[in-house]
């Protein structure tokens, strides 16, 4: 009976991230619209868009290979699994032993790999440009993410997220310079990985600036719905990851009761709302940078992650 309850709880977490991901995207769009004195679409609009895309017929290019057809499902599956591994409202779930930071980075890297291949598969110039730019960003973002993971692992003594959350909530961390560097680096990587301003503008289709949208221009119907849902899941993943590592308050402990789980879910909703609002405010207050300035932007995250790791090697109290 206990095993069934644990499996149900794990399934609830998987459904929570899947259901809330489009809502987070809708919240960011709504807040950005209100900040620019526009009415904006309702927060539930992404759900309607996904439902409409699922009903539409898929249009494929004549020279599209099997990889072009399979990639949306692989991208969605890898991103959903990675998002479900991040503790949202509780830790110590039945599959928490798989919630490893390095595994999450590997899953996200796999999703990027298939997205870039799909962008180049049809052979359009837009797809090739978007894929090359995506791999340029990933070549710096992934090392920066790994260095951030190493900093967090050296602080908490583990790369398993349940152990990291337990250490962060224990009060033993105190004030650490390396943790602050890791937080800033993770925020920069999250902005770049989700193709947000100033790295990319998710609302534009200008060929001179777009990165993510250039790779998915040839998709339609349910294939495009899978990619859009994976993009929303990726945004939720990074917000949840920042929340569980650096703002772990409210997360239910292993073996917690129903009341603690409800409190954990409520705190997760608050974190999502705050994270989405802060992202919208940041995007509204800053301009998009040139594509060739992106390596400098991500280089700051790489250096912060490296400095944080070196500080911990020099002294564990930093």
C-alpha positions in Angstrom: 0.0 0.0 0.0 2.8 2.4 0.8 4.5 1.7 -2.5 1.2 2.5 -4.3 0.9 5.8 -2.4 4.5 6.7 -3.3 3.9 5.9 -7.0 0.8 8.0 -7.0 2.6 10.9 -5.4 5.4 10.6 -8.0 2.7 10.6 -10.7 1.1 13.7 -9.2 4.5 15.5 -9.4 4.8 14.6 -13.1 1.3 15.8 -13.8 1.8 19.0 -11.8 4.8 20.1 -14.0 3.0 19.1 -17.2 -0.2 21.0 -16.3 1.4 24.1 -14.9 4.0 24.6 -17.6 1.8 26.4 -20.2 0.3 28.5 -17.4 3.7 29.8 -16.5 4.3 30.8 -20.1 0.9 32.5 -20.2 1.7 34.4 -17.0 4.9 35.7 -18.3 3.2 36.9 -21.5 0.4 38.5 -19.6 2.6 40.4 -17.2 4.8 41.6 -20.1 1.7 42.9 -21.9 0.4 44.7 -18.8 3.8 46.3 -18.2 3.8 47.7 -21.7 0.2 49.0 -21.2 -1.4 46.3 -23.4 -4.4 44.0 -22.6 -2.6 40.9 -23.6 -3.9 37.4 -24.1 -5.4 35.5 -21.1 -3.1 33.4 -19.0 -4.9 30.3 -20.2 -4.2 31.1 -23.9 -1.2 28.7 -24.2 -3.6 25.8 -23.2 -6.0 26.8 -26.0 -3.1 27.1 -28.5 -1.9 23.6 -27.6 -5.4 22.2 -28.0 -5.8 23.9 -31.4 -2.4 22.6 -32.6 -3.2 19.1 -31.5 -6.4 19.1 -33.7 -4.6 20.5 -36.8 -3.2 18.3 -39.6 0.6 17.9 -39.7 2.2 19.3 -42.9 5.6 17.8 -43.7 8.2 18.8 -46.2 8.8 16.3 -49.0 12.4 15.8 -48.0 11.8 15.4 -44.3 13.3 12.2 -42.9 12.1 10.0 -40.0 14.3 12.1 -37.7 12.2 15.2 -38.4 9.0 13.2 -37.4 10.4 11.6 -34.3 12.4 14.6 -32.8 9.3 16.4 -31.3 8.4 13.4 -29.2 12.0 12.8 -28.2 12.4 16.5 -27.2 9.2 16.5 -25.3 10.0 13.2 -23.5 13.5 14.3 -22.5 12.3 17.7 -21.2 9.3 16.3 -19.3 11.5 13.7 -17.6 14.0 16.3 -16.6 11.3 18.6 -15.3 9.7 15.8 -13.4 13.0 15.0 -11.6 13.2 18.4 -10.1 11.6 18.5 -6.6 8.5 20.8 -6.8 6.4 20.4 -3.7 8.1 17.4 -2.0 11.4 15.6 -1.7 12.2 12.0 -1.1 9.8 10.6 -3.6 10.1 7.1 -4.9 12.2 8.1 -7.9 14.1 10.8 -6.1 17.3 8.8 -6.4 17.3 9.6 -10.1 17.0 13.4 -9.5 20.6 14.1 -10.1 21.8 17.5 -11.4 24.2 15.9 -13.9 21.4 13.7 -15.3 19.2 16.7 -15.7 21.9 18.5 -17.7 22.4 15.4 -19.8 18.6 15.2 -20.6 18.5 18.9 -21.6 21.6 18.4 -23.7 19.9 15.5 -25.5 16.8 17.6 -26.2 19.0 20.4 -27.7 20.8 17.9 -29.8 17.6 16.5 -31.4 16.2 20.0 -31.9 19.3 21.1 -33.7 19.2 18.0 -35.9 15.6 18.6 -36.7 16.2 22.2 -37.6 18.9 21.1 -40.2 17.0 18.0 -41.5 14.7 19.8 -44.0 17.6 21.9 -45.3 16.1 25.4 -45.1 18.4 28.3 -44.5 16.4 29.4 -41.4 16.8 26.0 -39.8 20.5 25.9 -40.5 21.0 29.4 -39.0 18.9 28.6 -35.9 20.7 25.3 -35.3 24.1 26.8 -35.6 23.2 29.6 -33.2 21.6 27.1 -30.8 24.8 25.0 -30.7 26.9 28.1 -30.3 24.8 29.0 -27.2 24.9 25.5 -25.9 28.7 25.2 -26.3 29.0 27.9 -23.5 25.8 27.3 -21.6 26.4 23.7 -20.8 29.9 24.1 -19.3 28.5 27.1 -17.3 25.7 24.9 -16.1 28.1 22.1 -15.1 30.3 24.5 -13.2 27.3 25.7 -11.4 26.4 22.1 -10.6 29.9 21.5 -9.3 29.6 24.6 -7.0 26.3 23.4 -5.6 27.6 19.8 -5.2 30.7 21.0 -3.3 28.5 23.1 -1.0 25.9 20.4 -0.3 28.2 17.4 -0.7 26.0 15.7 -3.3 24.6 16.2 -6.8 21.3 14.5 -5.8 18.6 17.2 -5.5 16.9 15.7 -2.5 20.2 15.9 -0.6 20.8 19.4 -1.8 17.4 20.6 -0.7 17.9 18.9 2.7 21.2 20.6 3.2 19.9 24.0 2.1 16.9 23.8 4.5 19.1 22.6 7.4 20.5 26.1 8.1 24.1 24.9 7.8 24.9 26.8 4.6 25.0 30.3 6.1 26.1 33.1 3.8 28.4 31.9 1.0 29.9 33.9 -1.8 30.1 30.8 -4.0 26.4 30.2 -3.5 25.6 33.7 -4.7 27.9 33.2 -7.8 26.2 29.9 -8.5 22.7 31.6 -8.3 23.7 34.4 -10.7 25.3 31.9 -13.1 22.2 29.7 -13.0 19.9 32.6 -13.8 22.0 33.7 -16.8 22.0 30.1 -18.1 18.3 29.8 -17.6 17.7 33.0 -19.6 19.9 31.7 -22.5 18.5 28.1 -22.4 14.9 29.3 -22.6 15.6 31.8 -25.5 14.5 34.8 -23.5 15.5 38.4 -23.8 18.3 39.6 -24.1 19.6 36.3 -25.7 16.5 35.8 -28.0 13.0 37.1 -28.3 10.4 34.3 -28.3 7.8 36.7 -29.7 9.6 37.5 -33.0 10.1 35.9 -36.3 12.8 38.2 -37.6 15.3 36.1 -39.4 18.3 38.2 -38.3 17.7 37.6 -34.6 15.6 34.5 -34.0 17.3 31.3 -32.7 14.7 28.9 -31.3 11.9 29.9 -33.6 14.2 29.4 -36.7 14.5 25.7 -35.9 10.8 25.0 -35.6 9.4 27.0 -38.5 8.8 23.9 -40.5 6.8 22.2 -37.8 3.0 22.2 -37.6 0.1 20.5 -35.9 0.8 18.1 -33.0 4.6 18.2 -33.8 4.6 21.9 -33.1 2.4 21.4 -30.0 5.0 18.9 -28.6 7.8 21.4 -29.1 5.9 24.3 -27.6 4.9 22.2 -24.6 8.6 21.1 -24.2 9.6 24.8 -24.3 7.2 25.6 -21.5 8.4 22.6 -19.5 11.9 23.8 -19.8 11.0 27.3 -18.5 9.2 25.7 -15.5 12.2 23.4 -15.0 14.6 26.2 -14.5 12.3 28.2 -12.2 11.7 25.1 -10.1 15.4 24.3 -10.0 16.3 27.8 -8.8 13.5 27.6 -6.3 14.3 24.2 -4.8 18.1 24.9 -4.5 18.2 28.5 -3.5 14.7 29.1 -2.1 13.7 25.7 -0.7 11.2 26.9 1.8 7.9 25.1 2.0 9.0 21.9 0.3 7.6 18.9 2.1 10.1 16.5 3.8 10.2 12.8 3.1 7.2 11.0 4.6 5.3 14.2 5.2 1.6 14.2 5.7 -1.2 15.5 3.5 -1.2 19.0 5.1 2.6 19.4 4.4 2.1 18.3 0.8 -0.6 20.9 0.3 1.7 23.6 1.9 4.5 22.4 -0.4 2.3 22.7 -3.5 1.1 26.2 -2.5 4.6 27.3 -1.9 5.6 26.0 -5.4 2.7 27.9 -7.0 3.9 31.1 -5.3 7.5 30.5 -6.5 6.3 30.0 -10.0 4.2 33.2 -9.9 7.1 35.2 -8.5 9.6 33.7 -10.9 7.4 34.4 -13.9 6.7 37.9 -12.8 10.4 38.7 -12.2 11.2 37.2 -15.7 8.6 39.4 -17.3 9.8 42.5 -15.5 13.4 41.8 -16.5 12.5 41.2 -20.2 10.5 44.4 -20.3 13.3 46.5 -18.8 16.1 45.3 -21.1 16.8 45.3 -24.8 17.8 42.3 -26.9 21.5 42.1 -27.5 23.3 41.2 -30.8 23.8 37.6 -31.5 27.6 37.9 -31.4 27.4 39.4 -27.9 25.7 36.3 -26.5 29.0 34.5 -25.8 30.1 37.4 -23.7 26.9 37.2 -21.7 27.2 33.5 -21.2 30.9 33.9 -20.5 30.0 35.8 -17.4 28.0 32.8 -16.2 31.0 30.5 -17.0 33.4 32.7 -15.1 31.1 32.9 -12.1 30.6 29.2 -12.0 34.4 28.6 -12.3 35.2 31.2 -9.6 32.6 29.7 -7.3 34.1 26.2 -7.7 37.6 27.5 -7.1 36.6 29.4 -4.0 35.2 26.2 -2.6 38.4 24.4 -3.3 40.3 27.2 -1.5 38.0 27.2 1.5 34.8 25.3 2.1 33.4 28.2 4.2 33.3 30.5 1.2 
